[in-house]
Amino acid sequence: SAVISQKPSRDICQRGTSLTIQCQVDSQVTMMFWYRQQPGQSLTLIATANQGSEATYESGFVIDKFPISRPNLTFSTLTVSNMSPEDSSIYLCSVGEGQGNSGNTIYFGEGSWLTVV
Amino acid sequence: AQSVAQPEDQVNVAEGNPLTVKCTYSVSGNPYLFWYVQYPNRGLQFLLKYITGDNLVKGSYGFEAEFNKSQTSFHLKKPSALVSDSALYFCAVRDRTGGGNKLTFGTGTQLKVEL
């Protein structure tokens, strides 16, 4: 499986600021996703990061709050904008092996643990 | 719509005993089913998946899961638990038709294995 590296691994952020999380994969992948895991909660898909075009956001998530870039097949960024304490979460980058919806496995990075104070 | 239910927030088992972590799912079509494990302060690690074929799927670290279509279940099992298996376990589902690549996760089950 692909090796997924996220930076930062942890950060404490001030209310009202923005933070960009980077995700680097050691091989080219077609599918990249960003998930959020709020404290004590399950994972929720934020968006699918599309290479060379705008990300596809899930219901409840908007581009102004969570802008995503995907300049190539190995790299993506997620920005959490104008943060509030409710944004304190683990943000996970994930990638899908193969192409299309063929039962491919989604692999996850170690996550970026953000605390907003 | 697709959904997953993990009815137990926590499962306690003695080391050496068999363990079961329950998962039921709902999809409009046929499912792809997955189990992931999250150790403290870590990301998610893939354990196993069911795509098609044999209903008993074997995965990492001695875990296995049985797909039961009539009961819409995909319970995770291990014949002999280890203390090191203590972690948070997530079941996830993706609909084969119309679900795209979206994984829907259950709420997680905390497994505690004690000596």
Interface residues (C-beta under 8 A of the other chain):
Chain A: S1 M31 F33 Q41 S42 L43 T44 L45 T48 E58 I90 L92 G96 N101 G103 N104 T105 I106 Y107 F108 G109 E110 G111 W113
Chain B: Y32 F34 Y36 N41 R42 G43 L44 Q45 F46 K49 I51 T52 F90 R94 R96 G99 G100 N101 K102 L103 F105 G106 T107 G108
